[in-house]
Amino acid sequence: MKVKTFHENIFTLQQGKKNFLATRNLSPGSRVYGERLMQVDEAEYRIWEPKRSKLAAMLLKKLPSPFTTTSKVLYLGSATGTTVSHVSDIVHQGVVYAVEFSPRTMRDMLPICEERPNIIPLLADASKPQSYANVVEPVDVIFQDVAQPDQASIALSNVQHFLKPGGYLLMSIKARSVDSTAKPDTVFKQQLKTLLEQDNSRMELVKKQKLAPFHIDHLGVVARKTE
Ligand SMILES: C[S@@+](CC[C@H](N)C(=O)[O-])C[C@H]1O[C@@H](n2cnc3c(N)ncnc32)[C@H](O)[C@@H]1O
């Protein structure tokens, strides 16, 4: 088995002709969602499936990764923690503020937070950033995967509250969640306009990429807050 560094703390594992995206397990021996574990030399890796994670799909579709070992990350729409757990592996000396508004879903994520002290779970509505402003510090990266009609506005209000100048926003726009009748390209354009062209938005587009075949009618976006 060959291990290659793909981005900081993100790896590809080559087994025969197959390549797998993976992160190094911060909690060796533990699975979070039934993912495959692979031992190579002294390290245990968790296979990261792009069909189960918009962020994994974004990276495989060549969007840049802004994460470092010590990044502070605000993660909006954590669900039960599938992708949050990989972000926790990547920023293992940093912190992940994981926001989810469904109490039932959040309850399922809590055992993961017990094993991974760098995840701080927040039961809150991402469209009301002021409700968690007393807990969340300025962050280097915001990742958003909330599948809501006003995704870009939600992202922008969190950027304005928490993203450091020079920091990055990564978001997955799900066309059908915004407008199930409009053409996906029309939805993407309108959401990008909201994100990038509002007065004082201070966001510049770094790269965008559709996430098919992993996720149909989704656009991955990386944007940067100007200094
Ligand atoms: C597509 S799922 C996220 C999957 C997750 N990012 C992953 O890869 O493991 C979207 C999640 O966002 C949550 N959500 C939607 N709107 C939200 C909001 N306004 N505030 C917080 N969470 C929200 C939903 O409850 C759901 O769990």
The ligand as a Tripos MOL2 file, in Angstrom:
@<TRIPOS>MOLECULE
LIG
   27    29     1     0     0
SMALL
NO_CHARGES

@<TRIPOS>ATOM
      1 C1        -26.6530   17.5170    3.7600 C.3       1 LIG1
      2 S1        -26.7390   17.4060    5.4900 S.3       1 LIG1
      3 C2        -25.0610   17.6290    5.9990 C.3       1 LIG1
      4 C3        -24.1710   16.4330    5.8130 C.3       1 LIG1
      5 C4        -22.8170   16.6440    6.4710 C.3       1 LIG1
      6 N1        -22.2440   17.9130    6.0950 N.3       1 LIG1
      7 C5        -21.8190   15.5600    6.1410 C.2       1 LIG1
      8 O1        -21.1690   15.6060    5.0870 O.co2     1 LIG1
      9 O2        -21.6490   14.6540    6.9670 O.co2     1 LIG1
     10 C6        -27.4040   18.9500    5.9290 C.3       1 LIG1
     11 C7        -27.5390   19.1490    7.4240 C.3       1 LIG1
     12 O3        -27.7430   20.5480    7.6590 O.3       1 LIG1
     13 C8        -28.6540   20.6980    8.7010 C.3       1 LIG1
     14 N2        -29.2160   22.0570    8.5660 N.ar      1 LIG1
     15 C9        -30.0350   22.5350    7.6030 C.ar      1 LIG1
     16 N3        -30.3230   23.8380    7.8160 N.ar      1 LIG1
     17 C10       -29.6420   24.1950    8.9380 C.ar      1 LIG1
     18 C11       -29.5410   25.4130    9.6690 C.ar      1 LIG1
     19 N4        -30.1790   26.5220    9.2730 N.pl3     1 LIG1
     20 N5        -28.7860   25.4230   10.7830 N.ar      1 LIG1
     21 C12       -28.1250   24.3020   11.1910 C.ar      1 LIG1
     22 N6        -28.1920   23.1160   10.5410 N.ar      1 LIG1
     23 C13       -28.9290   23.0630    9.4290 C.ar      1 LIG1
     24 C14       -29.6670   19.5800    8.4810 C.3       1 LIG1
     25 O4        -30.3860   19.2890    9.6740 O.3       1 LIG1
     26 C15       -28.7590   18.4510    8.0320 C.3       1 LIG1
     27 O5        -28.3440   17.6630    9.1210 O.3       1 LIG1
@<TRIPOS>BOND
     1     1     2 1
     2     2     3 1
     3     2    10 1
     4     3     4 1
     5     4     5 1
     6     5     6 1
     7     5     7 1
     8     7     8 2
     9     7     9 1
    10    10    11 1
    11    11    12 1
    12    11    26 1
    13    12    13 1
    14    13    14 1
    15    13    24 1
    16    14    15 ar
    17    14    23 ar
    18    15    16 ar
    19    16    17 ar
    20    17    18 ar
    21    17    23 ar
    22    18    19 1
    23    18    20 ar
    24    20    21 ar
    25    21    22 ar
    26    22    23 ar
    27    24    25 1
    28    24    26 1
    29    26    27 1
@<TRIPOS>SUBSTRUCTURE
     1 LIG1         1 GROUP 0 **** ****
